[in-house]
Amino acid sequence: MQKWFYSWCTYTSNEAGGDTIFKFGSGVVESHKEQEPEKVLHDIKEMLNHENDGTRVHIIAFNKI
């Protein structure tokens, strides 16, 4: 197994027409050693999109630990 650290934030529109950070956080996930980093990142994005009701999610950091 390998561990991956990720940091993220979600944005919401503001009245001025720009974006404002709505929520942010970080976490650690485990994956099989054979799993490609792109697949791990894709799975993290899907999880975060689901948890945040489809709000725009931006991954700030993604590193193997």
PQR file with spaces between the fields and no chain letter, atoms N, CA, C, O and H, PARSE charges and radii, in Angstrom:
ATOM       1  N    MET     1       0.845   -1.184    0.000 -0.4000 1.5000
ATOM       2  CA   MET     1       0.000    0.000    0.000 -0.0000 2.0000
ATOM       3  C    MET     1       0.889    1.246    0.000  0.5500 1.7000
ATOM       4  O    MET     1       1.996    1.239    0.538 -0.5500 1.4000
ATOM       5  N    GLN     2       0.383    2.298   -0.609 -0.4000 1.5000
ATOM       6  CA   GLN     2       1.059    3.586   -0.554 -0.0000 2.0000
ATOM       7  C    GLN     2       0.082    4.633   -0.034  0.5500 1.7000
ATOM       8  O    GLN     2      -1.132    4.498   -0.187 -0.5500 1.4000
ATOM       9  H    GLN     2      -0.516    2.303   -1.046  0.4000 1.0000
ATOM      10  N    LYS     3       0.620    5.662    0.573 -0.4000 1.5000
ATOM      11  CA   LYS     3      -0.207    6.741    1.102 -0.0000 2.0000
ATOM      12  C    LYS     3       0.016    7.994    0.276  0.5500 1.7000
ATOM      13  O    LYS     3       1.126    8.281   -0.172 -0.5500 1.4000
ATOM      14  H    LYS     3       1.606    5.771    0.697  0.4000 1.0000
ATOM      15  N    TRP     4      -1.076    8.739    0.086 -0.4000 1.5000
ATOM      16  CA   TRP     4      -1.055    9.976   -0.670 -0.0000 2.0000
ATOM      17  C    TRP     4      -1.663   11.098    0.175  0.5500 1.7000
ATOM      18  O    TRP     4      -2.732   10.932    0.762 -0.5500 1.4000
ATOM      19  H    TRP     4      -1.978    8.506    0.450  0.4000 1.0000
ATOM      20  N    PHE     5      -0.981   12.229    0.231 -0.4000 1.5000
ATOM      21  CA   PHE     5      -1.497   13.423    0.897 -0.0000 2.0000
ATOM      22  C    PHE     5      -2.138   14.309   -0.166  0.5500 1.7000
ATOM      23  O    PHE     5      -1.600   14.466   -1.262 -0.5500 1.4000
ATOM      24  H    PHE     5      -0.113   12.364   -0.246  0.4000 1.0000
ATOM      25  N    TYR     6      -3.286   14.885    0.165 -0.4000 1.5000
ATOM      26  CA   TYR     6      -3.909   15.840   -0.743 -0.0000 2.0000
ATOM      27  C    TYR     6      -4.468   17.017    0.044  0.5500 1.7000
ATOM      28  O    TYR     6      -4.888   16.876    1.193 -0.5500 1.4000
ATOM      29  H    TYR     6      -3.723   14.758    1.055  0.4000 1.0000
ATOM      30  N    SER     7      -4.464   18.163   -0.589 -0.4000 1.5000
ATOM      31  CA   SER     7      -5.020   19.388   -0.032 -0.0000 2.0000
ATOM      32  C    SER     7      -5.959   19.949   -1.088  0.5500 1.7000
ATOM      33  O    SER     7      -5.661   19.877   -2.280 -0.5500 1.4000
ATOM      34  H    SER     7      -4.123   18.277   -1.522  0.4000 1.0000
ATOM      35  N    TRP     8      -7.096   20.512   -0.666 -0.4000 1.5000
ATOM      36  CA   TRP     8      -8.107   20.930   -1.621 -0.0000 2.0000
ATOM      37  C    TRP     8      -8.851   22.173   -1.139  0.5500 1.7000
ATOM      38  O    TRP     8      -8.781   22.549    0.031 -0.5500 1.4000
ATOM      39  H    TRP     8      -7.339   20.570    0.302  0.4000 1.0000
ATOM      40  N    CYS     9      -9.557   22.790   -2.063 -0.4000 1.5000
ATOM      41  CA   CYS     9     -10.490   23.860   -1.709 -0.0000 2.0000
ATOM      42  C    CYS     9     -11.635   23.856   -2.718  0.5500 1.7000
ATOM      43  O    CYS     9     -11.492   23.352   -3.832 -0.5500 1.4000
ATOM      44  H    CYS     9      -9.614   22.484   -3.013  0.4000 1.0000
ATOM      45  N    THR    10     -12.763   24.419   -2.317 -0.4000 1.5000
ATOM      46  CA   THR    10     -13.898   24.598   -3.217 -0.0000 2.0000
ATOM      47  C    THR    10     -14.179   26.084   -3.338  0.5500 1.7000
ATOM      48  O    THR    10     -13.913   26.863   -2.423 -0.5500 1.4000
ATOM      49  H    THR    10     -12.879   24.828   -1.412  0.4000 1.0000
ATOM      50  N    TYR    11     -14.719   26.457   -4.475 -0.4000 1.5000
ATOM      51  CA   TYR    11     -15.013   27.853   -4.756 -0.0000 2.0000
ATOM      52  C    TYR    11     -16.511   28.064   -4.914  0.5500 1.7000
ATOM      53  O    TYR    11     -17.251   27.150   -5.278 -0.5500 1.4000
ATOM      54  H    TYR    11     -14.936   25.825   -5.219  0.4000 1.0000
ATOM      55  N    THR    12     -16.936   29.278   -4.634 -0.4000 1.5000
ATOM      56  CA   THR    12     -18.301   29.706   -4.900 -0.0000 2.0000
ATOM      57  C    THR    12     -18.234   31.078   -5.546  0.5500 1.7000
ATOM      58  O    THR    12     -17.277   31.821   -5.327 -0.5500 1.4000
ATOM      59  H    THR    12     -16.335   30.020   -4.338  0.4000 1.0000
ATOM      60  N    SER    13     -19.225   31.417   -6.326 -0.4000 1.5000
ATOM      61  CA   SER    13     -19.250   32.723   -6.974 -0.0000 2.0000
ATOM      62  C    SER    13     -19.606   33.801   -5.957  0.5500 1.7000
ATOM      63  O    SER    13     -20.360   33.558   -5.014 -0.5500 1.4000
ATOM      64  H    SER    13     -20.003   30.814   -6.503  0.4000 1.0000
ATOM      65  N    ASN    14     -19.054   34.990   -6.160 -0.4000 1.5000
ATOM      66  CA   ASN    14     -19.437   36.108   -5.295 -0.0000 2.0000
ATOM      67  C    ASN    14     -20.171   37.156   -6.122  0.5500 1.7000
ATOM      68  O    ASN    14     -20.226   37.055   -7.347 -0.5500 1.4000
ATOM      69  H    ASN    14     -18.442   35.187   -6.925  0.4000 1.0000
ATOM      70  N    GLU    15     -20.723   38.140   -5.470 -0.4000 1.5000
ATOM      71  CA   GLU    15     -21.554   39.136   -6.142 -0.0000 2.0000
ATOM      72  C    GLU    15     -20.778   39.980   -7.147  0.5500 1.7000
ATOM      73  O    GLU    15     -21.375   40.529   -8.073 -0.5500 1.4000
ATOM      74  H    GLU    15     -20.678   38.222   -4.474  0.4000 1.0000
ATOM      75  N    ALA    16     -19.486   40.093   -6.989 -0.4000 1.5000
ATOM      76  CA   ALA    16     -18.673   40.894   -7.899 -0.0000 2.0000
ATOM      77  C    ALA    16     -18.332   40.134   -9.180  0.5500 1.7000
ATOM      78  O    ALA    16     -17.668   40.677  -10.063 -0.5500 1.4000
ATOM      79  H    ALA    16     -19.001   39.647   -6.237  0.4000 1.0000
ATOM      80  N    GLY    17     -18.775   38.898   -9.285 -0.4000 1.5000
ATOM      81  CA   GLY    17     -18.524   38.116  -10.477 -0.0000 2.0000
ATOM      82  C    GLY    17     -17.284   37.256  -10.409  0.5500 1.7000
ATOM      83  O    GLY    17     -16.955   36.580  -11.384 -0.5500 1.4000
ATOM      84  H    GLY    17     -19.314   38.457   -8.568  0.4000 1.0000
ATOM      85  N    GLY    18     -16.592   37.258   -9.299 -0.4000 1.5000
ATOM      86  CA   GLY    18     -15.396   36.440   -9.138 -0.0000 2.0000
ATOM      87  C    GLY    18     -15.684   35.185   -8.350  0.5500 1.7000
ATOM      88  O    GLY    18     -16.836   34.778   -8.195 -0.5500 1.4000
ATOM      89  H    GLY    18     -16.859   37.807   -8.507  0.4000 1.0000
ATOM      90  N    ASP    19     -14.630   34.580   -7.857 -0.4000 1.5000
ATOM      91  CA   ASP    19     -14.754   33.365   -7.052 -0.0000 2.0000
ATOM      92  C    ASP    19     -14.211   33.607   -5.657  0.5500 1.7000
ATOM      93  O    ASP    19     -13.268   34.374   -5.463 -0.5500 1.4000
ATOM      94  H    ASP    19     -13.694   34.910   -7.983  0.4000 1.0000
ATOM      95  N    THR    20     -14.821   32.940   -4.694 -0.4000 1.5000
ATOM      96  CA   THR    20     -14.401   33.009   -3.308 -0.0000 2.0000
ATOM      97  C    THR    20     -14.197   31.592   -2.798  0.5500 1.7000
ATOM      98  O    THR    20     -14.985   30.699   -3.107 -0.5500 1.4000
ATOM      99  H    THR    20     -15.587   32.317   -4.853  0.4000 1.0000
ATOM     100  N    ILE    21     -13.145   31.382   -2.022 -0.4000 1.5000
ATOM     101  CA   ILE    21     -12.943   30.057   -1.426 -0.0000 2.0000
ATOM     102  C    ILE    21     -14.071   29.810   -0.430  0.5500 1.7000
ATOM     103  O    ILE    21     -14.327   30.619    0.462 -0.5500 1.4000
ATOM     104  H    ILE    21     -12.504   32.108   -1.771  0.4000 1.0000
ATOM     105  N    PHE    22     -14.727   28.689   -0.604 -0.4000 1.5000
ATOM     106  CA   PHE    22     -15.882   28.333    0.225 -0.0000 2.0000
ATOM     107  C    PHE    22     -15.476   27.391    1.358  0.5500 1.7000
ATOM     108  O    PHE    22     -15.787   27.637    2.523 -0.5500 1.4000
ATOM     109  H    PHE    22     -14.519   28.032   -1.328  0.4000 1.0000
ATOM     110  N    LYS    23     -14.776   26.309    1.002 -0.4000 1.5000
ATOM     111  CA   LYS    23     -14.290   25.342    2.000 -0.0000 2.0000
ATOM     112  C    LYS    23     -12.912   24.871    1.572  0.5500 1.7000
ATOM     113  O    LYS    23     -12.533   24.982    0.406 -0.5500 1.4000
ATOM     114  H    LYS    23     -14.523   26.109    0.055  0.4000 1.0000
ATOM     115  N    PHE    24     -12.167   24.338    2.542 -0.4000 1.5000
ATOM     116  CA   PHE    24     -10.852   23.792    2.219 -0.0000 2.0000
ATOM     117  C    PHE    24     -10.514   22.712    3.229  0.5500 1.7000
ATOM     118  O    PHE    24     -11.129   22.622    4.292 -0.5500 1.4000
ATOM     119  H    PHE    24     -12.475   24.248    3.488  0.4000 1.0000
ATOM     120  N    GLY    25      -9.529   21.894    2.886 -0.4000 1.5000
ATOM     121  CA   GLY    25      -9.125   20.838    3.797 -0.0000 2.0000
ATOM     122  C    GLY    25      -7.988   20.023    3.205  0.5500 1.7000
ATOM     123  O    GLY    25      -7.432   20.351    2.157 -0.5500 1.4000
ATOM     124  H    GLY    25      -9.029   21.967    2.023  0.4000 1.0000
ATOM     125  N    SER    26      -7.665   18.960    3.908 -0.4000 1.5000
ATOM     126  CA   SER    26      -6.618   18.061    3.451 -0.0000 2.0000
ATOM     127  C    SER    26      -6.904   16.671    4.002  0.5500 1.7000
ATOM     128  O    SER    26      -7.746   16.499    4.883 -0.5500 1.4000
ATOM     129  H    SER    26      -8.116   18.694    4.760  0.4000 1.0000
ATOM     130  N    GLY    27      -6.198   15.693    3.474 -0.4000 1.5000
ATOM     131  CA   GLY    27      -6.395   14.336    3.930 -0.0000 2.0000
ATOM     132  C    GLY    27      -5.311   13.417    3.414  0.5500 1.7000
ATOM     133  O    GLY    27      -4.413   13.828    2.680 -0.5500 1.4000
ATOM     134  H    GLY    27      -5.514   15.833    2.758  0.4000 1.0000
ATOM     135  N    VAL    28      -5.415   12.171    3.813 -0.4000 1.5000
ATOM     136  CA   VAL    28      -4.484   11.122    3.381 -0.0000 2.0000
ATOM     137  C    VAL    28      -5.329    9.930    2.955  0.5500 1.7000
ATOM     138  O    VAL    28      -6.261    9.529    3.653 -0.5500 1.4000
ATOM     139  H    VAL    28      -6.145   11.836    4.410  0.4000 1.0000
ATOM     140  N    VAL    29      -4.986    9.366    1.790 -0.4000 1.5000
ATOM     141  CA   VAL    29      -5.652    8.156    1.321 -0.0000 2.0000
ATOM     142  C    VAL    29      -4.602    7.095    1.050  0.5500 1.7000
ATOM     143  O    VAL    29      -3.434    7.401    0.813 -0.5500 1.4000
ATOM     144  H    VAL    29      -4.229    9.692    1.223  0.4000 1.0000
ATOM     145  N    GLU    30      -5.034    5.846    1.088 -0.4000 1.5000
ATOM     146  CA   GLU    30      -4.158    4.727    0.764 -0.0000 2.0000
ATOM     147  C    GLU    30      -4.605    4.120   -0.553  0.5500 1.7000
ATOM     148  O    GLU    30      -5.797    4.081   -0.860 -0.5500 1.4000
ATOM     149  H    GLU    30      -5.984    5.597    1.281  0.4000 1.0000
ATOM     150  N    SER    31      -3.644    3.648   -1.326 -0.4000 1.5000
ATOM     151  CA   SER    31      -3.949    2.956   -2.579 -0.0000 2.0000
ATOM     152  C    SER    31      -2.974    1.796   -2.745  0.5500 1.7000
ATOM     153  O    SER    31      -1.950    1.717   -2.067 -0.5500 1.4000
ATOM     154  H    SER    31      -2.676    3.679   -1.077  0.4000 1.0000
ATOM     155  N    HIS    32      -3.319    0.904   -3.659 -0.4000 1.5000
ATOM     156  CA   HIS    32      -2.406   -0.195   -3.978 -0.0000 2.0000
ATOM     157  C    HIS    32      -1.200    0.354   -4.723  0.5500 1.7000
ATOM     158  O    HIS    32      -1.312    1.327   -5.468 -0.5500 1.4000
ATOM     159  H    HIS    32      -4.151    0.968   -4.210  0.4000 1.0000
ATOM     160  N    LYS    33      -0.050   -0.269   -4.520 -0.4000 1.5000
ATOM     161  CA   LYS    33       1.181    0.197   -5.176 -0.0000 2.0000
ATOM     162  C    LYS    33       1.068    0.175   -6.692  0.5500 1.7000
ATOM     163  O    LYS    33       1.722    0.970   -7.368 -0.5500 1.4000
ATOM     164  H    LYS    33       0.041   -1.060   -3.915  0.4000 1.0000
ATOM     165  N    GLU    34       0.245   -0.727   -7.243 -0.4000 1.5000
ATOM     166  CA   GLU    34       0.114   -0.840   -8.686 -0.0000 2.0000
ATOM     167  C    GLU    34      -0.728    0.278   -9.285  0.5500 1.7000
ATOM     168  O    GLU    34      -0.677    0.513  -10.492 -0.5500 1.4000
ATOM     169  H    GLU    34      -0.286   -1.372   -6.694  0.4000 1.0000
ATOM     170  N    GLN    35      -1.498    0.967   -8.457 -0.4000 1.5000
ATOM     171  CA   GLN    35      -2.409    1.991   -8.968 -0.0000 2.0000
ATOM     172  C    GLN    35      -1.643    3.239   -9.412  0.5500 1.7000
ATOM     173  O    GLN    35      -0.793    3.748   -8.682 -0.5500 1.4000
ATOM     174  H    GLN    35      -1.540    0.777   -7.476  0.4000 1.0000
ATOM     175  N    GLU    36      -1.951    3.720  -10.603 -0.4000 1.5000
ATOM     176  CA   GLU    36      -1.301    4.895  -11.171 -0.0000 2.0000
ATOM     177  C    GLU    36      -1.694    6.155  -10.384  0.5500 1.7000
ATOM     178  O    GLU    36      -2.831    6.270   -9.926 -0.5500 1.4000
ATOM     179  H    GLU    36      -2.642    3.306  -11.196  0.4000 1.0000
ATOM     180  N    PRO    37      -0.759    7.095  -10.228 -0.5600 1.5000
ATOM     181  CA   PRO    37      -1.072    8.346   -9.527  0.2800 2.0000
ATOM     182  C    PRO    37      -2.262    9.086  -10.139  0.5500 1.7000
ATOM     183  O    PRO    37      -3.046    9.693   -9.409 -0.5500 1.4000
ATOM     184  N    GLU    38      -2.411    9.048  -11.462 -0.4000 1.5000
ATOM     185  CA   GLU    38      -3.527    9.718  -12.121 -0.0000 2.0000
ATOM     186  C    GLU    38      -4.866    9.141  -11.676  0.5500 1.7000
ATOM     187  O    GLU    38      -5.839    9.877  -11.511 -0.5500 1.4000
ATOM     188  H    GLU    38      -1.774    8.555  -12.055  0.4000 1.0000
ATOM     189  N    LYS    39      -4.917    7.831  -11.484 -0.4000 1.5000
ATOM     190  CA   LYS    39      -6.146    7.173  -11.039 -0.0000 2.0000
ATOM     191  C    LYS    39      -6.458    7.563   -9.595  0.5500 1.7000
ATOM     192  O    LYS    39      -7.615    7.813   -9.256 -0.5500 1.4000
ATOM     193  H    LYS    39      -4.127    7.233  -11.618  0.4000 1.0000
ATOM     194  N    VAL    40      -5.436    7.615   -8.750 -0.4000 1.5000
ATOM     195  CA   VAL    40      -5.631    8.022   -7.358 -0.0000 2.0000
ATOM     196  C    VAL    40      -6.175    9.445   -7.314  0.5500 1.7000
ATOM     197  O    VAL    40      -7.128    9.725   -6.586 -0.5500 1.4000
ATOM     198  H    VAL    40      -4.497    7.412   -9.026  0.4000 1.0000
ATOM     199  N    LEU    41      -5.576   10.340   -8.086 -0.4000 1.5000
ATOM     200  CA   LEU    41      -6.027   11.726   -8.129 -0.0000 2.0000
ATOM     201  C    LEU    41      -7.460   11.818   -8.634  0.5500 1.7000
ATOM     202  O    LEU    41      -8.262   12.574   -8.085 -0.5500 1.4000
ATOM     203  H    LEU    41      -4.802   10.113   -8.677  0.4000 1.0000
ATOM     204  N    HIS    42      -7.791   11.058   -9.671 -0.4000 1.5000
ATOM     205  CA   HIS    42      -9.150   11.034  -10.201 -0.0000 2.0000
ATOM     206  C    HIS    42     -10.143   10.578   -9.131  0.5500 1.7000
ATOM     207  O    HIS    42     -11.209   11.177   -8.981 -0.5500 1.4000
ATOM     208  H    HIS    42      -7.140   10.444  -10.117  0.4000 1.0000
ATOM     209  N    ASP    43      -9.803    9.529   -8.393 -0.4000 1.5000
ATOM     210  CA   ASP    43     -10.679    9.018   -7.337 -0.0000 2.0000
ATOM     211  C    ASP    43     -10.881   10.050   -6.229  0.5500 1.7000
ATOM     212  O    ASP    43     -11.987   10.195   -5.710 -0.5500 1.4000
ATOM     213  H    ASP    43      -8.938    9.043   -8.515  0.4000 1.0000
ATOM     214  N    ILE    44      -9.813   10.768   -5.866 -0.4000 1.5000
ATOM     215  CA   ILE    44      -9.917   11.809   -4.843 -0.0000 2.0000
ATOM     216  C    ILE    44     -10.853   12.911   -5.315  0.5500 1.7000
ATOM     217  O    ILE    44     -11.706   13.368   -4.555 -0.5500 1.4000
ATOM     218  H    ILE    44      -8.914   10.650   -6.288  0.4000 1.0000
ATOM     219  N    LYS    45     -10.698   13.349   -6.581 -0.4000 1.5000
ATOM     220  CA   LYS    45     -11.569   14.399   -7.121 -0.0000 2.0000
ATOM     221  C    LYS    45     -13.027   13.963   -7.120  0.5500 1.7000
ATOM     222  O    LYS    45     -13.909   14.744   -6.761 -0.5500 1.4000
ATOM     223  H    LYS    45     -10.004   12.978   -7.199  0.4000 1.0000
ATOM     224  N    GLU    46     -13.286   12.725   -7.519 -0.4000 1.5000
ATOM     225  CA   GLU    46     -14.655   12.207   -7.513 -0.0000 2.0000
ATOM     226  C    GLU    46     -15.238   12.209   -6.105  0.5500 1.7000
ATOM     227  O    GLU    46     -16.380   12.620   -5.900 -0.5500 1.4000
ATOM     228  H    GLU    46     -12.570   12.090   -7.811  0.4000 1.0000
ATOM     229  N    MET    47     -14.454   11.749   -5.139 -0.4000 1.5000
ATOM     230  CA   MET    47     -14.909   11.712   -3.753 -0.0000 2.0000
ATOM     231  C    MET    47     -15.243   13.118   -3.260  0.5500 1.7000
ATOM     232  O    MET    47     -16.292   13.331   -2.653 -0.5500 1.4000
ATOM     233  H    MET    47     -13.526   11.415   -5.306  0.4000 1.0000
ATOM     234  N    LEU    48     -14.349   14.081   -3.522 -0.4000 1.5000
ATOM     235  CA   LEU    48     -14.560   15.448   -3.068 -0.0000 2.0000
ATOM     236  C    LEU    48     -15.749   16.099   -3.772  0.5500 1.7000
ATOM     237  O    LEU    48     -16.511   16.831   -3.142 -0.5500 1.4000
ATOM     238  H    LEU    48     -13.496   13.908   -4.015  0.4000 1.0000
ATOM     239  N    ASN    49     -15.915   15.842   -5.065 -0.4000 1.5000
ATOM     240  CA   ASN    49     -17.076   16.379   -5.778 -0.0000 2.0000
ATOM     241  C    ASN    49     -18.368   15.839   -5.188  0.5500 1.7000
ATOM     242  O    ASN    49     -19.338   16.577   -5.022 -0.5500 1.4000
ATOM     243  H    ASN    49     -15.296   15.246   -5.577  0.4000 1.0000
ATOM     244  N    HIS    50     -18.378   14.553   -4.873 -0.4000 1.5000
ATOM     245  CA   HIS    50     -19.564   13.938   -4.275 -0.0000 2.0000
ATOM     246  C    HIS    50     -19.848   14.528   -2.888  0.5500 1.7000
ATOM     247  O    HIS    50     -20.994   14.848   -2.573 -0.5500 1.4000
ATOM     248  H    HIS    50     -17.590   13.953   -5.007  0.4000 1.0000
ATOM     249  N    GLU    51     -18.817   14.671   -2.070 -0.4000 1.5000
ATOM     250  CA   GLU    51     -18.980   15.205   -0.716 -0.0000 2.0000
ATOM     251  C    GLU    51     -19.403   16.677   -0.709  0.5500 1.7000
ATOM     252  O    GLU    51     -20.019   17.143    0.249 -0.5500 1.4000
ATOM     253  H    GLU    51     -17.885   14.412   -2.327  0.4000 1.0000
ATOM     254  N    ASN    52     -19.073   17.405   -1.774 -0.4000 1.5000
ATOM     255  CA   ASN    52     -19.360   18.832   -1.831 -0.0000 2.0000
ATOM     256  C    ASN    52     -20.447   19.166   -2.845  0.5500 1.7000
ATOM     257  O    ASN    52     -20.495   20.282   -3.363 -0.5500 1.4000
ATOM     258  H    ASN    52     -18.572   17.027   -2.553  0.4000 1.0000
ATOM     259  N    ASP    53     -21.303   18.218   -3.125 -0.4000 1.5000
ATOM     260  CA   ASP    53     -22.466   18.414   -3.996 -0.0000 2.0000
ATOM     261  C    ASP    53     -22.119   19.037   -5.339  0.5500 1.7000
ATOM     262  O    ASP    53     -22.848   19.902   -5.825 -0.5500 1.4000
ATOM     263  H    ASP    53     -21.264   17.311   -2.705  0.4000 1.0000
ATOM     264  N    GLY    54     -21.025   18.615   -5.939 -0.4000 1.5000
ATOM     265  CA   GLY    54     -20.661   19.078   -7.265 -0.0000 2.0000
ATOM     266  C    GLY    54     -20.042   20.459   -7.319  0.5500 1.7000
ATOM     267  O    GLY    54     -19.800   20.981   -8.407 -0.5500 1.4000
ATOM     268  H    GLY    54     -20.433   17.913   -5.544  0.4000 1.0000
ATOM     269  N    THR    55     -19.778   21.068   -6.160 -0.4000 1.5000
ATOM     270  CA   THR    55     -19.118   22.372   -6.133 -0.0000 2.0000
ATOM     271  C    THR    55     -17.742   22.239   -6.768  0.5500 1.7000
ATOM     272  O    THR    55     -17.105   21.190   -6.668 -0.5500 1.4000
ATOM     273  H    THR    55     -19.975   20.644   -5.276  0.4000 1.0000
ATOM     274  N    ARG    56     -17.288   23.294   -7.416 -0.4000 1.5000
ATOM     275  CA   ARG    56     -15.973   23.238   -8.069 -0.0000 2.0000
ATOM     276  C    ARG    56     -14.878   22.959   -7.041  0.5500 1.7000
ATOM     277  O    ARG    56     -14.692   23.716   -6.088 -0.5500 1.4000
ATOM     278  H    ARG    56     -17.805   24.146   -7.498  0.4000 1.0000
ATOM     279  N    VAL    57     -14.167   21.869   -7.252 -0.4000 1.5000
ATOM     280  CA   VAL    57     -13.098   21.459   -6.342 -0.0000 2.0000
ATOM     281  C    VAL    57     -11.755   21.675   -7.031  0.5500 1.7000
ATOM     282  O    VAL    57     -11.581   21.315   -8.195 -0.5500 1.4000
ATOM     283  H    VAL    57     -14.318   21.254   -8.026  0.4000 1.0000
ATOM     284  N    HIS    58     -10.821   22.259   -6.314 -0.4000 1.5000
ATOM     285  CA   HIS    58      -9.468   22.473   -6.827 -0.0000 2.0000
ATOM     286  C    HIS    58      -8.497   21.732   -5.913  0.5500 1.7000
ATOM     287  O    HIS    58      -8.486   21.958   -4.703 -0.5500 1.4000
ATOM     288  H    HIS    58     -10.963   22.552   -5.369  0.4000 1.0000
ATOM     289  N    ILE    59      -7.679   20.846   -6.490 -0.4000 1.5000
ATOM     290  CA   ILE    59      -6.653   20.135   -5.725 -0.0000 2.0000
ATOM     291  C    ILE    59      -5.431   21.050   -5.658  0.5500 1.7000
ATOM     292  O    ILE    59      -4.875   21.435   -6.686 -0.5500 1.4000
ATOM     293  H    ILE    59      -7.688   20.662   -7.473  0.4000 1.0000
ATOM     294  N    ILE    60      -5.028   21.386   -4.452 -0.4000 1.5000
ATOM     295  CA   ILE    60      -3.897   22.298   -4.245 -0.0000 2.0000
ATOM     296  C    ILE    60      -2.586   21.526   -4.187  0.5500 1.7000
ATOM     297  O    ILE    60      -1.586   21.949   -4.766 -0.5500 1.4000
ATOM     298  H    ILE    60      -5.480   21.073   -3.617  0.4000 1.0000
ATOM     299  N    ALA    61      -2.592   20.395   -3.489 -0.4000 1.5000
ATOM     300  CA   ALA    61      -1.382   19.589   -3.345 -0.0000 2.0000
ATOM     301  C    ALA    61      -1.748   18.110   -3.465  0.5500 1.7000
ATOM     302  O    ALA    61      -2.833   17.688   -3.064 -0.5500 1.4000
ATOM     303  H    ALA    61      -3.405   20.051   -3.019  0.4000 1.0000
ATOM     304  N    PHE    62      -0.821   17.335   -4.023 -0.4000 1.5000
ATOM     305  CA   PHE    62      -1.015   15.897   -4.165 -0.0000 2.0000
ATOM     306  C    PHE    62       0.376   15.279   -4.163  0.5500 1.7000
ATOM     307  O    PHE    62       1.134   15.435   -5.121 -0.5500 1.4000
ATOM     308  H    PHE    62       0.060   17.678   -4.349  0.4000 1.0000
ATOM     309  N    ASN    63       0.710   14.574   -3.077 -0.4000 1.5000
ATOM     310  CA   ASN    63       2.060   14.030   -2.921 -0.0000 2.0000
ATOM     311  C    ASN    63       2.013   12.646   -2.303  0.5500 1.7000
ATOM     312  O    ASN    63       1.175   12.358   -1.450 -0.5500 1.4000
ATOM     313  H    ASN    63       0.095   14.448   -2.299  0.4000 1.0000
ATOM     314  N    LYS    64       2.928   11.793   -2.747 -0.4000 1.5000
ATOM     315  CA   LYS    64       3.094   10.473   -2.138 -0.0000 2.0000
ATOM     316  C    LYS    64       3.887   10.639   -0.851  0.5500 1.7000
ATOM     317  O    LYS    64       4.902   11.335   -0.821 -0.5500 1.4000
ATOM     318  H    LYS    64       3.609   12.027   -3.440  0.4000 1.0000
ATOM     319  N    ILE    65       3.418    9.994    0.213 -0.4000 1.5000
ATOM     320  CA   ILE    65       4.143   10.083    1.492 -0.0000 2.0000
ATOM     321  C    ILE    65       4.599    8.709    1.939  0.5500 1.7000
ATOM     322  O    ILE    65       5.225    8.579    2.991 -0.5500 1.4000
ATOM     323  H    ILE    65       2.593    9.428    0.189  0.4000 1.0000
